[in-house]
Amino acid sequence: AQRDNLSEVAVEDIASDGGDDDSSVSCSIDLHASLGKLDQCLTLLDEKKRISIVYAYVDGCSHSEIAERLKAPLGSVKAWIKRGLAALRECMT
């Protein structure tokens, strides 16, 4: 199963930020913590929901493109994304 490690991406973004004031560091730490939580929540999703969300929000694929990649009905992909996002929202709170 394909899964991007969002925490590593966040660390690279924070490192390249270049800001060194206290608020920037604090925001960077908060962002890193949030992305770590998001990565953890993504691992709790079943594979089809996780992959669909990654394709949509990381790769920028349309629902139709995701359905084609997964060889799944369009309605199923839409449901996976909707239910996956609901589960992520609940997990993140």
C-alpha positions as a Python dict, from the first residue, in 0.01 Angstrom:
ca = {
    (1, 'A'): (0, 0, 0),
    (2, 'Q'): (127, 344, -92),
    (3, 'R'): (152, 589, 196),
    (4, 'D'): (335, 919, 214),
    (5, 'N'): (504, 998, 544),
    (6, 'L'): (361, 1340, 613),
    (7, 'S'): (582, 1393, 918),
    (8, 'E'): (901, 1378, 710),
    (9, 'V'): (756, 1623, 459),
    (10, 'A'): (665, 1860, 744),
    (11, 'V'): (1016, 1843, 889),
    (12, 'E'): (1168, 1932, 550),
    (13, 'D'): (926, 2225, 512),
    (14, 'I'): (1003, 2350, 861),
    (15, 'A'): (1378, 2320, 806),
    (16, 'S'): (1358, 2517, 481),
    (17, 'D'): (1138, 2789, 638),
    (18, 'G'): (1435, 2996, 746),
    (19, 'G'): (1242, 3182, 1016),
    (20, 'D'): (1421, 3201, 1349),
    (21, 'D'): (1194, 3415, 1565),
    (22, 'D'): (1014, 3253, 1859),
    (23, 'S'): (668, 3265, 1699),
    (24, 'S'): (798, 3097, 1384),
    (25, 'V'): (960, 2821, 1587),
    (26, 'S'): (645, 2777, 1794),
    (27, 'C'): (430, 2758, 1481),
    (28, 'S'): (671, 2509, 1327),
    (29, 'I'): (655, 2287, 1635),
    (30, 'D'): (274, 2305, 1636),
    (31, 'L'): (264, 2221, 1264),
    (32, 'H'): (497, 1926, 1313),
    (33, 'A'): (283, 1795, 1600),
    (34, 'S'): (-36, 1833, 1395),
    (35, 'L'): (113, 1658, 1095),
    (36, 'G'): (239, 1378, 1318),
    (37, 'K'): (-115, 1336, 1451),
    (38, 'L'): (-252, 1341, 1095),
    (39, 'D'): (-4, 1072, 992),
    (40, 'Q'): (-111, 864, 1292),
    (41, 'C'): (-481, 912, 1210),
    (42, 'L'): (-422, 817, 846),
    (43, 'T'): (-271, 485, 955),
    (44, 'L'): (-595, 406, 1139),
    (45, 'L'): (-802, 428, 820),
    (46, 'D'): (-861, 121, 610),
    (47, 'E'): (-641, 102, 303),
    (48, 'K'): (-897, 212, 40),
    (49, 'K'): (-997, 523, 235),
    (50, 'R'): (-633, 615, 310),
    (51, 'I'): (-516, 567, -49),
    (52, 'S'): (-815, 760, -188),
    (53, 'I'): (-747, 1054, 43),
    (54, 'V'): (-374, 1055, -39),
    (55, 'Y'): (-448, 1045, -413),
    (56, 'A'): (-698, 1330, -378),
    (57, 'Y'): (-514, 1563, -142),
    (58, 'V'): (-147, 1483, -198),
    (59, 'D'): (-144, 1387, -566),
    (60, 'G'): (-434, 1618, -661),
    (61, 'C'): (-631, 1349, -844),
    (62, 'S'): (-998, 1390, -926),
    (63, 'H'): (-1248, 1132, -805),
    (64, 'S'): (-1261, 988, -1156),
    (65, 'E'): (-883, 954, -1171),
    (66, 'I'): (-880, 779, -834),
    (67, 'A'): (-1153, 539, -948),
    (68, 'E'): (-947, 459, -1256),
    (69, 'R'): (-627, 406, -1055),
    (70, 'L'): (-801, 180, -803),
    (71, 'K'): (-1021, 13, -1064),
    (72, 'A'): (-1320, 88, -842),
    (73, 'P'): (-1664, 240, -903),
    (74, 'L'): (-1676, 619, -884),
    (75, 'G'): (-1947, 609, -617),
    (76, 'S'): (-1727, 389, -396),
    (77, 'V'): (-1434, 629, -426),
    (78, 'K'): (-1654, 926, -333),
    (79, 'A'): (-1787, 735, -30),
    (80, 'W'): (-1435, 630, 79),
    (81, 'I'): (-1313, 989, 67),
    (82, 'K'): (-1620, 1126, 248),
    (83, 'R'): (-1608, 861, 522),
    (84, 'G'): (-1230, 880, 547),
    (85, 'L'): (-1236, 1257, 595),
    (86, 'A'): (-1506, 1222, 861),
    (87, 'A'): (-1292, 965, 1045),
    (88, 'L'): (-985, 1193, 1017),
    (89, 'R'): (-1178, 1489, 1159),
    (90, 'E'): (-1294, 1279, 1453),
    (91, 'C'): (-944, 1140, 1513),
    (92, 'M'): (-781, 1484, 1501),
    (93, 'T'): (-1010, 1630, 1771),
}
